[in-house]
Amino acid sequence: MAEGPLIVGAGPTGLAAALFLAEKGVKARLIDAAPAPEQQSRALAINTRTLDLLAPSGVANALESEGRRLRGVRFYQEWTEVAELRFRERRMIALPQTRTEAILRAALARHGLVPERGVRFEALAQDGVGVVATLAHEDGQREKARAPILLGADGAHSRVRAALGIGFPGSAVPEAWPLCDIALDTPLGPDVAHVCFQKRGLIFMLALAPGVWRAFGNLPDLLDRLPPGTRPGATLWRSSFHISHRIAIREVRGRVALAGDAAHLHSPVGARGMNLGIEDAYVFAACAAEALAGRPGRLDEYGRLRRLTHEQVVGRVRALTTFARGRPAPLGALRPWLLPLALRCPPLARALRDTLTGLDHPARAH
């Protein structure tokens, strides 16, 4: 394979970028500062667009074999059902991010590629022929690594983005969002996601495995608001997070590009984060392969194409999050009335279905 980009970050975006490049005959070097893969899963849903992009590699089949098919989303007001959106022919599966990453790593291994762990990106310089990155290894050694192109897929606190001096403007939601994985005996069906609107907030619930559920929301007493008839067991994992909606000022500077959370950040409402990052990886691989083949302007084209998509998706997720949060209070009171009306309108139901399954825009690489 031809030598290709240096990819910083071996999460789902970086892994997918290396895989898409390998399928084009381009060998990327993939590094990550963490000594081992993350053991907790934040992302859970894999949408239609992601499965379509990963189908040629065989990864989609592996994901669908291991994951659980989701048929739709059921909405409640104080656990009284008010509406349901079915995905119909659209595919959406639930699978912990740890397993998604493991399947991507296995696919990379079939190309002879293994992420380098414990290698931290520190700085970069660009010249007329490529990028020189300063890397720090666990044993204290420093390396000057040269690559024709560099991809920063190193998350919301991206060191690559900081090294480029690219701003990350946006806004934050003030309240904390608790999250937990918990053993439950519950009447809720495991084949749909459940969204319960409550006064000044919401609860989201999704089955991870038989008897194990993920619950999160913007209510501090989340576990006191589970559905009637539910008997909670052991809490397997508990955390909390804050939500921001941000887009990098630019996605490309010279021979360096940004993807995934390094380029855009938004709430988990709509399940777009990991999926949008994998789509970034697909478009980056197409543009980078052509740039390496003698069309250097294609990397700038990646920035232009993804800018349009990032603005569109982050804007829609921000609007969905505002609706879901139910704040200010008048909006919260209207949610159980507005949503059923909207879902009875075919164009609006189709628009929401497209948004949730990732088909609200084309994954264009040209």
C-alpha positions as CSV (number, residue, x, y, z in Angstrom):
1,M,0.0,0.0,0.0
2,A,1.1,3.6,-0.6
3,E,2.2,5.6,2.4
4,G,-0.6,7.9,3.6
5,P,-1.7,10.2,6.3
6,L,-0.8,10.3,10.0
7,I,-4.1,10.0,11.9
8,V,-4.1,11.3,15.5
9,G,-6.8,9.5,17.5
10,A,-7.8,5.9,17.4
11,G,-11.5,6.3,18.3
12,P,-14.2,5.4,15.8
13,T,-13.5,8.3,13.5
14,G,-9.7,7.6,13.3
15,L,-10.2,3.9,13.0
16,A,-12.8,4.4,10.2
17,A,-10.6,6.8,8.4
18,A,-7.7,4.3,8.4
19,L,-10.0,1.6,7.2
20,F,-11.5,3.6,4.3
21,L,-8.0,4.6,3.2
22,A,-6.8,1.0,3.4
23,E,-9.6,0.0,1.1
24,K,-8.2,2.6,-1.4
25,G,-4.7,1.1,-1.2
26,V,-3.4,3.9,1.1
27,K,-1.7,2.9,4.4
28,A,-2.2,5.4,7.2
29,R,-0.3,5.5,10.5
30,L,-2.8,5.6,13.4
31,I,-1.7,6.8,16.9
32,D,-3.5,7.4,20.2
33,A,-2.2,8.9,23.4
34,A,-4.2,6.5,25.6
35,P,-2.4,3.3,26.5
36,A,-5.5,1.1,25.9
37,P,-8.9,1.5,24.2
38,E,-11.7,3.2,26.2
39,Q,-13.7,0.6,28.3
40,Q,-16.9,2.7,28.7
41,S,-19.3,3.3,25.9
42,R,-20.9,6.7,25.4
43,A,-22.2,6.2,21.8
44,L,-24.6,3.4,21.3
45,A,-26.6,3.9,18.1
46,I,-25.3,3.1,14.6
47,N,-27.5,4.6,11.9
48,T,-28.4,3.7,8.3
49,R,-25.8,6.1,6.7
50,T,-23.0,4.6,8.8
51,L,-24.0,1.0,7.9
52,D,-24.2,1.9,4.2
53,L,-20.7,3.4,4.3
54,L,-19.2,0.4,6.2
55,A,-21.0,-2.2,4.0
56,P,-18.2,-2.7,1.4
57,S,-15.6,-3.6,4.1
58,G,-17.8,-6.2,5.7
59,V,-17.9,-4.2,8.9
60,A,-21.6,-3.4,8.6
61,N,-22.4,-7.1,8.6
62,A,-20.4,-7.6,11.7
63,L,-22.0,-4.7,13.4
64,E,-25.5,-5.9,12.5
65,S,-24.8,-9.5,13.6
66,E,-23.7,-8.3,17.0
67,G,-26.0,-5.3,17.5
68,R,-29.7,-5.2,18.2
69,R,-32.1,-3.8,15.6
70,L,-34.0,-0.8,16.7
71,R,-37.5,-0.4,15.2
72,G,-38.2,3.2,16.2
73,V,-38.5,5.7,19.0
74,R,-41.5,5.8,21.5
75,F,-42.3,9.1,23.1
76,Y,-44.0,9.6,26.5
77,Q,-45.2,12.4,28.7
78,E,-44.7,11.3,32.4
79,W,-44.5,7.7,31.0
80,T,-47.9,8.0,29.2
81,E,-47.2,7.2,25.6
82,V,-48.0,10.1,23.2
83,A,-46.4,9.1,19.9
84,E,-44.1,6.7,18.1
85,L,-41.8,7.1,15.1
86,R,-41.0,3.8,13.3
87,F,-37.8,3.6,11.2
88,R,-39.6,1.3,8.7
89,E,-37.0,0.1,6.2
90,R,-34.3,2.2,7.7
91,R,-31.7,0.4,9.7
92,M,-30.6,1.5,13.1
93,I,-28.8,-0.8,15.5
94,A,-27.8,-0.5,19.2
95,L,-24.3,-1.6,20.0
96,P,-21.9,-0.2,22.6
97,Q,-19.1,1.9,21.2
98,T,-16.5,-0.4,22.7
99,R,-17.7,-3.2,20.4
100,T,-18.0,-0.9,17.4
101,E,-14.3,0.1,17.9
102,A,-13.3,-3.5,18.4
103,I,-14.9,-4.5,15.1
104,L,-13.2,-1.7,13.3
105,R,-9.8,-2.7,14.8
106,A,-10.4,-6.2,13.6
107,A,-11.1,-5.0,10.1
108,L,-7.9,-2.9,10.1
109,A,-5.9,-5.9,11.3
110,R,-6.9,-7.7,8.2
111,H,-5.1,-5.0,6.3
112,G,-2.1,-5.4,8.5
113,L,-2.7,-2.2,10.4
114,V,-2.6,-1.8,14.2
115,P,-3.1,1.5,16.1
116,E,0.0,2.7,18.0
117,R,-1.0,3.2,21.6
118,G,0.7,5.5,24.2
119,V,1.9,7.9,21.4
120,R,0.9,11.5,22.1
121,F,0.7,14.3,19.5
122,E,2.5,17.4,20.7
123,A,3.1,19.8,17.9
124,L,3.2,20.2,14.1
125,A,4.9,22.2,11.4
126,Q,4.0,22.3,7.7
127,D,6.1,22.8,4.7
128,G,5.6,22.5,0.9
129,V,5.5,18.8,0.9
130,G,3.7,17.7,4.0
131,V,3.5,17.8,7.8
132,V,6.1,17.2,10.5
133,A,4.5,16.1,13.8
134,T,6.3,16.0,17.1
135,L,5.2,12.8,18.9
136,A,5.9,11.7,22.5
137,H,6.2,8.0,23.3
138,E,5.5,6.4,26.6
139,D,9.2,5.7,27.2
140,G,10.0,9.4,27.0
141,Q,11.4,9.4,23.5
142,R,10.4,12.2,21.1
143,E,9.8,11.5,17.4
144,K,9.6,13.8,14.4
145,A,7.2,12.0,12.2
146,R,6.7,13.2,8.6
147,A,3.5,12.6,6.7
148,P,2.0,14.0,3.5
149,I,-1.3,14.7,5.3
150,L,-2.4,14.7,8.9
151,L,-5.9,14.1,10.3
152,G,-6.9,15.3,13.7
153,A,-9.5,12.8,15.0
154,D,-8.5,13.4,18.6
155,G,-11.7,14.4,20.2
156,A,-13.4,17.5,21.7
157,H,-10.2,18.7,23.4
158,S,-8.2,18.2,20.2
159,R,-4.5,18.9,20.5
160,V,-4.3,19.0,16.7
161,R,-7.0,21.7,16.5
162,A,-5.2,23.7,19.2
163,A,-1.8,23.4,17.4
164,L,-3.4,24.8,14.3
165,G,-4.8,27.7,16.3
166,I,-8.4,27.0,15.1
167,G,-11.1,28.3,17.3
168,F,-14.0,26.1,18.4
169,P,-16.9,28.5,19.0
170,G,-20.4,27.6,20.2
171,S,-22.6,27.5,23.2
172,A,-23.1,25.2,26.2
173,V,-26.2,23.9,27.9
174,P,-26.0,24.8,31.6
175,E,-27.3,21.7,33.4
176,A,-25.4,18.5,33.9
177,W,-26.8,15.3,32.2
178,P,-26.5,12.2,34.4
179,L,-26.0,8.9,32.7
180,C,-26.0,5.3,34.0
181,D,-26.0,1.7,32.9
182,I,-28.3,-0.2,35.2
183,A,-29.8,-3.6,35.6
184,L,-33.6,-3.3,35.3
185,D,-36.7,-5.4,35.3
186,T,-39.0,-3.2,33.2
187,P,-42.1,-3.4,31.0
188,L,-40.4,-1.3,28.3
189,G,-39.8,-3.0,25.0
190,P,-36.2,-3.5,24.1
191,D,-36.6,-3.0,20.3
192,V,-37.3,0.7,20.5
193,A,-35.6,3.7,22.1
194,H,-37.7,5.4,24.8
195,V,-37.9,9.2,25.3
196,C,-40.0,10.4,28.3
197,F,-40.7,14.1,28.6
198,Q,-41.0,15.3,32.1
199,K,-41.5,18.7,33.6
200,R,-38.3,20.7,32.7
201,G,-36.5,17.8,31.3
202,L,-36.4,14.3,29.7
203,I,-35.3,10.8,30.2
204,F,-33.9,8.6,27.4
205,M,-33.7,4.8,27.9
206,L,-32.3,2.1,25.6
207,A,-31.7,-1.6,26.2
208,L,-28.1,-2.6,26.0
209,A,-28.5,-6.3,26.7
210,P,-31.2,-8.5,28.3
211,G,-31.9,-6.9,31.6
212,V,-29.4,-4.0,31.2
213,W,-30.4,-0.5,30.2
214,R,-28.7,2.8,29.4
215,A,-30.6,5.8,30.9
216,F,-29.6,9.5,30.6
217,G,-31.3,12.8,30.8
218,N,-31.1,16.3,32.2
219,L,-32.8,15.6,35.5
220,P,-30.7,15.1,38.6
221,D,-33.0,12.5,40.1
222,L,-33.0,10.4,37.0
223,L,-33.3,7.0,38.7
224,D,-36.3,8.2,40.8
225,R,-38.2,8.8,37.5
226,L,-38.1,5.4,35.9
227,P,-41.3,4.0,34.4
228,P,-44.0,2.4,36.5
229,G,-43.5,-1.3,37.1
230,T,-39.7,-1.0,36.8
231,R,-37.6,-2.7,39.4
232,P,-34.0,-1.3,39.4
233,G,-31.0,-3.5,40.3
234,A,-27.3,-2.9,40.4
235,T,-25.9,0.3,38.8
236,L,-23.1,-0.9,36.5
237,W,-21.8,2.5,35.5
238,R,-22.6,6.0,36.5
239,S,-21.3,9.3,35.0
240,S,-22.5,12.7,33.9
241,F,-21.7,15.0,31.1
242,H,-22.3,18.6,29.8
243,I,-23.6,19.4,26.4
244,S,-22.0,21.9,24.0
245,H,-22.9,22.7,20.4
246,R,-19.7,23.8,18.6
247,I,-18.1,23.8,15.1
248,A,-14.5,24.4,14.4
249,I,-13.8,27.7,12.6
250,R,-12.4,25.6,9.7
251,E,-12.0,21.9,9.0
252,V,-8.7,22.2,7.0
253,R,-5.6,24.2,7.3
254,G,-2.9,23.4,4.7
255,R,-2.3,19.7,4.8
256,V,-4.1,19.1,8.1
257,A,-7.7,18.2,8.5
258,L,-10.1,17.8,11.4
259,A,-12.8,15.2,11.8
260,G,-15.2,13.8,14.4
261,D,-15.5,15.6,17.8
262,A,-12.3,17.6,16.9
263,A,-14.4,19.3,14.2
264,H,-17.9,19.4,15.7
265,L,-19.6,18.8,19.0
266,H,-23.2,18.5,19.9
267,S,-25.7,16.8,22.2
268,P,-26.5,13.0,22.0
269,V,-30.1,13.8,21.1
270,G,-30.5,12.3,17.6
271,A,-27.5,9.9,18.1
272,R,-25.4,11.7,15.4
273,G,-22.0,12.2,17.1
274,M,-20.1,9.0,16.3
275,N,-22.1,8.5,13.1
276,L,-21.2,11.9,11.8
277,G,-17.5,11.3,12.7
278,I,-17.5,8.1,10.6
279,E,-19.1,10.0,7.7
280,D,-16.3,12.6,8.1
281,A,-13.8,9.7,7.9
282,Y,-15.4,8.4,4.7
283,V,-15.2,11.8,2.9
284,F,-11.7,12.5,4.2
285,A,-10.4,9.2,2.9
286,A,-11.8,9.9,-0.6
287,C,-10.4,13.4,-0.7
288,A,-7.0,12.5,0.9
289,A,-6.5,9.5,-1.5
290,E,-7.1,11.9,-4.5
291,A,-4.8,14.5,-3.0
292,L,-2.0,11.9,-2.6
293,A,-2.6,10.9,-6.2
294,G,-1.8,14.4,-7.4
295,R,-4.9,16.6,-6.8
296,P,-3.9,18.6,-3.7
297,G,-6.9,20.8,-3.9
298,R,-9.1,17.9,-2.9
299,L,-8.2,18.3,0.8
300,D,-9.6,21.8,0.7
301,E,-12.7,20.3,-0.9
302,Y,-13.1,18.0,2.1
303,G,-13.2,21.2,4.3
304,R,-15.9,22.8,2.1
305,L,-18.1,19.7,1.9
306,R,-17.9,18.9,5.6
307,R,-18.5,22.5,6.6
308,L,-21.9,22.5,5.0
309,T,-22.8,19.2,6.6
310,H,-21.5,20.1,10.0
311,E,-23.5,23.4,10.1
312,Q,-26.7,21.6,8.9
313,V,-26.5,18.7,11.4
314,V,-25.3,20.6,14.4
315,G,-28.1,23.1,13.8
316,R,-30.7,20.4,13.6
317,V,-29.4,18.7,16.7
318,R,-29.4,22.0,18.6
319,A,-33.1,22.5,17.7
320,L,-34.0,18.9,18.7
321,T,-32.1,19.4,22.0
322,T,-34.0,22.6,22.7
323,F,-37.3,20.9,22.2
324,A,-36.3,17.8,24.2
325,R,-35.1,19.8,27.2
326,G,-38.4,21.5,27.6
327,R,-36.9,24.8,28.5
328,P,-38.2,27.5,28.8
329,A,-41.3,26.1,30.6
330,P,-43.9,27.0,27.9
331,L,-42.1,24.9,25.4
332,G,-42.0,22.0,27.9
333,A,-45.8,22.2,28.3
334,L,-46.3,22.1,24.5
335,R,-44.1,19.1,23.8
336,P,-46.8,16.3,24.3
337,W,-49.1,18.2,22.0
338,L,-46.8,19.3,19.3
339,L,-44.9,16.0,18.7
340,P,-48.0,13.8,17.9
341,L,-49.2,16.5,15.5
342,A,-45.9,16.6,13.8
343,L,-45.6,12.9,13.5
344,R,-49.0,12.7,11.9
345,C,-47.7,15.0,9.1
346,P,-45.9,12.8,6.6
347,P,-43.3,15.4,5.5
348,L,-42.4,16.2,9.2
349,A,-42.3,12.5,10.2
350,R,-40.0,11.8,7.2
351,A,-37.7,14.7,8.1
352,L,-37.3,13.4,11.7
353,R,-36.8,9.8,10.4
354,D,-34.1,11.1,8.0
355,T,-32.4,13.0,10.7
356,L,-32.3,10.1,13.2
357,T,-31.1,7.6,10.6
358,G,-28.4,10.0,9.1
359,L,-30.1,10.3,5.7
360,D,-30.9,14.1,5.9
361,H,-28.0,14.9,3.6
362,P,-25.8,13.2,1.0
363,A,-22.4,11.8,2.1
364,R,-20.8,13.6,-0.9
365,A,-17.0,13.3,-1.5
366,H,-17.3,15.5,-4.7
